[in-house]
Amino acid sequence: MPDESQITNALDESELIGLREEIDRLDTEILTLISKRASCAMRVAEVKMKADPAGAVFYRPEREAQVLSRVMQRNAGPLGNEDMARLFREIMSACLALEKPLEVAYLGPEGTFTQQAAKKHFGQWVVTKPMPAIDEVFREVEAGAVQYGVVPIENSTEGVVNHTLDTFISSNVKIVGEVELRIHHHLMAGPNTKRDRITRIYSHQQSLAQCRKWLDAHMPLAERIAVNSNAEAAKRVQGEWNSAAIAGEMASELYDLDIIETKIEDSPDNSTRFLIIGTQEVDISGADKTSLVVSMRNEPGALYHLLKPFNDFGVDMTRLESRPSLSGNWTYVFFIDFVGHTNDPNVQEALDVIKKTAVEVKILGSYPKGVL
């Protein structure tokens, strides 16, 4: 006669078999639905090509933001909202690749946080193209060599990327989206490198600054060498037995390095905001931001006249940066981010007032707020 433990084990095994069969059934349903969605995406591409063979637009930033926001709103768990949205992000990326694979330029080389941001925003099916400098990313987009570009704009601890701001002044590209990336810095080295033999550490100057306290405490004698990117740092240490690099996880995988210490950044909430640039105008998504650059006359009250219309018409300004004008000495331009779309009535009213006193107002773009 079987004892109690044998009966319990038999019941547990029977329940597991039933659950596995249910999972198999659900997987089949999910597979069928994803295939139907992909077929529908292909039909969308056919309709767009038929309507406009030369200028069909396959990627609509506002549409994708709406879909991801709706997924997060309707998600009932147990998966978290962002986890569920990331799953849909990849499904959408794969379906979009069936319509037309996107090509996206980014500040390279391979393995940078900017490439990671591009993958986060567009999904793994996007074709990424590394560029040696920020202005080269802008030029690739303007020339039509790629559909979109990704450039860093500000870091939560180190501030704005001035090179990106300055390039917007002379460029005709539009901001079509944004993505924020939590930045985790890791100390990595080749498989034959011993930690107590490390005499130099390579990284981008901002990454070295973001890890300053950790380096002071744990590797105070190692020489810190700034290079153009964290990916370049990782590539350099491949052939050196006495050096290490500070970079992201993608760089360690790409250049086959061992991570010695994880998350050595001084600020645990360190993050960088990236902008997606393109050539198209983006329609209202329902949760939008706008960026613009304004040149004001150098006279008393100029800043007051610039800011007052935002308050008068209830426009929430989220960022204000000033930069020296490239056209004259001791004059400045202002970069402004605010909540809303240029097609919103209150935004139009505020901009109309600003244009009366400004030397120039250049709309850099209205775009959906970052969802992920």
N, C-alpha and C positions, 0 to 999 in steps of 0.2 A: 504494500500500500504506500503511495507517494506521501512524503512528509509535506509540511506546510510551505517550506521554502521552495520545493519543487513545483508546487501548484502556483505559487506567486510568480516564479520565474516563467512558467508557461503562460500565465495571464499577461505578464509584461511583454513577452515576446510576441504574443498575439496582438496586443495593442500597438506595438511598434510596427508590425507588418501592416496593420490597417492604416496607420499614419503615413507610412512610406507609400502605400498605394494611393492615398489621398494626395500626397505631394506630387507623385507622378502624374496624376490626373490634372492637377492644377498647372503643372509645368507644360503639359500638352495644350491646355487652354491659353496660357500666356504666350506660348510659341505661335499658336494660330493667330492670336490677336496682334502680336507684333508684326507678323507677316502681312496681315491685312492692312495695318498702318503703313508699312513700307510700300505696299502696292498703291495705297491711296496717295502717298507722297510722290510716287512716280507719275501718277495721273495728274497731280498738281503741276508737275514740271511740264508735262505735255501741253496742258492748257496754257501755261505761261508762255511757252515757246510758240504756240500757235498764235497767241495774241500779239506777241512782240518778239520775233525771232532774234533780232539784233540786241535788244536791250532788256531782256527778261531778267528780273531780280529774284533770286531764289532764297536769299536770306533776308528775313525781315526782323530786325532787332526787337521792335515793339511786340510783334506776334509771339516770338519766343519767350519774352519776358512775361507776357500775359499767361502763356501756357504753364510756365514754371510756377508762377505765383498761384495760379488756380490749383495746381497739384499740391502745393504746400497748404493751401486753405482747406482742401477737401481731404487731406490725409488724415486717416483715423487711427494710425499707429498699427502695430507697435514700433515700426521703424520711425525714426525722427523725420521731421519735415525736410531738413537739408539732405539727409540720406536718400529719401524718396525722390527729391528733386534731382539729385545727382544721377540716379538711375534713369530718370526720364531724359536728363540732359544727354546721356550717352545714346539712348534710343533715338532721340531727335537728331543727334550728330550723324549716326549711321544712316538714318533715312534721308537726311539732307545730302549726304555723300552720293546717294543713289540719284538724286536730282542733278547735282553738280558739285563735285568736291571743291571746298573752299581752300584758297591759298592765302596764308596769313604771314606777313613779315613781322619779325620781332627783333629786339636788341639781343644779338647773339654774344658768343657762340652757343652751340648746343649745350643744354644743361643749365641754363640760367633760370632765375626766378621768372623772368619775363616769358620764357617759353612755357614754364609751368602755368603761368597766368593765362596764356593763350589756350592751352589744353583745358584749363578749368572752364573758360568761357565758351569755347566752341566745341569741346568734346574731343575724344581721342581720334576721330576720323578726319580731322582737319589736317591739311598739309602745311607744315610750318617751314618758314624760310629764314635762316639767321642772317642778320645784317650787322656790319661792324660798328655802326653808330646810329644814334637816334635820328639825325637828319636823313640818313639813308633809308630808314623805315618810312619816313614821310615821302621821300622821293619815289620809292617803289609803289606806294599807294597812288600818288598823283599821276605817275606815268601809266598806271593801269597794269603794271606787271603782276600785282597781287590785288585781291579784292579788299583786304583789310590789313591793318597793322596794329601792333600792341606796343605801347610805350609806357614806362613808369612816370607817374606824375607827382606822387608824394609818399613819404614814409612817416609813420606815426611818431618816430623818435628823432629822425634826422631832417624832417621838413620836406619842402618842395624840391623837385628836380628842375633847376633853372633852365637847363638846356632844352627840356621839353617845352617849357613856357615860351622861351625865346623863339623856338622854331615855329610855333603856332602863329606868330606875328606875320611872318613872311609866307606862310603856306596857305593853300586853298582847301586843304582837307577838312572834313567835318568830324566831330566827335559823335560816334554812333552808339557807344556803350561804355560801361565801366565794369571793372571787376576788382575785388579786394582779395588779397592773398595773405594769410597768416604766414609770417616768415620765421622759419626755424633754421638756425645755423648749426651745422655739425662740424666737428673737427675730424678730418679724414686724412689717411695716408696710405701708401702702398703696402701690400701684404708683408713685405720684408723690412718695413720700417719699425723700429722700436721707439716707443714713446720717450724714453729717457735719452734718446740720441737726437731728438728733434732740435735743430738750431735755428730754423727759419720757418715762418708761417706766411703763406700767400693768401691774399683775398682782395676783394674790392675795398676801397678806402671806407665806404660806408659800412660794410660788414665788419671791418676791423673796429670801427667806432662803436658799432652796436654790440660788440663782444669785449669791449675794453676792460671792464671790471673782471670778467672771468679770466682773461689773459693775464691781467696783473696779478691775480691771485694764484693761478695754476701754472702759468708758463711765462714768468716775468723776464727770463733771460733770453728767450727766443726772439730773434729779429723779426719784425713785422714788415712785410713787403707788400705794398699796394700794387695791384695789377688792374687791367681794364675790366675784368669780370670775375665772378666766382668760378665760372666754368673754366676760364683760362687758368685760374689758380689750380683747380683740380687736374687739369691736363698737364701742368708743369710738374707736379709732384710725382707723376707716373714714373719718371726716370730718375728720381732723386731718392736716396736712402735716408737722408737726414732732414727732410722737409715735410710739412703738412699743409693742408689747405682748409680754409673755412668756406663751406658751400652748402647747398641744399642736397636733399636725398637723391634727386634726379641726377645730379652730377656724380655722386658716388657710384650709382649704377652704370652710368654711361662710360665712365673712365675706370671702372673696375677697382675702386678704392675701398678700403675698410674704414668704417666709421669708428673712431676711437672714443669720442664723447658726443653725446646727443644734446641738442637744445642748449647751446652755450650762450645764447643771446641774453643780454642783461635785463631786457624788458620782456616779461612773459607774454604780453599782449602786442608784441611788435608785429606790425602789418604794413603792407605797401598797397597803395591804390594804383591801378593801371587804367589807361584809357584805350578804348578801341577806336581806331580812326578809319574812315572810309570816305567815299565821295557822295553818298546818297543823303537825302533828307529823311529823317525818321518821323513817322506819324506819332500821334499821342498814344501812349500805352495805358495811361491812367495813374501811373506813379513815375513821374519824370523829373529830370534835372536839366538845367540849361547852363552852359558855360559861355562867357563872352569876354572880350577884351575891350577896354574903353580908354581912349586917350583924352585927357582933360587939359584945358588951358592952365598954364602956371600962374594962378591968380588966387587971392584970398577967397576962402569959401568954396573952392573947387570940390574938395572931398565931400563937404556938406551937401552940395547940389547933386553930387553923384549918388549919395546914399539915401537922401530924403525920399525920392519916389518909391523906393522899395518899402519903406515904412508906410507911406501914404496909401499905397495900393495893396498892402497886405502880402507882399512877396517875401518869403523866408530866404534870406541870404545865408549861405552855409560856408562860404570861403571868400576872402579878399586878400589878394597878393599884389604888391606893387613891384615893378621892374623898371630900370632906366630905359627910356625910349631909345631906339636905335637911330632915330632921325634927328635928334638934337640934344645938346648938353643941358643937364639939370631939368629935364622934363621927364615925366613918368607915365607909364601905362598901367592900368589896373586890370588884373584878372579876377573875374567874379564867377562864383557858382551860386545858383539859387534853385529852390524847389519850384517846379512848374515847367510848362512847355511854352514856346513862343506863340503858339496858337491859343493859349488861355487868354481870355479878355483882360484880366487884371495885369498879366505880364505885358501884353501889348500896350496898355495904358502907361505902365511904368517906363517902358522903353521909349515910348513917344516923348515923354517929358525929358528923359535923359539925353535924347538925341538933340534937344534944343540947346543944351549947354555944352555938350561934348564936342571935341574936335572930330572924333571918329568912334563909331560903335561897330564892332565886328562880332557877329554871332558865330561862335565856334561850333555850336550844335546843341540841339535838344535831344535827349536820349533817355532810355529807361534807367531807373536806378538799378544798381547791381542787386540781383536776386540771391545769388550764391556767394 
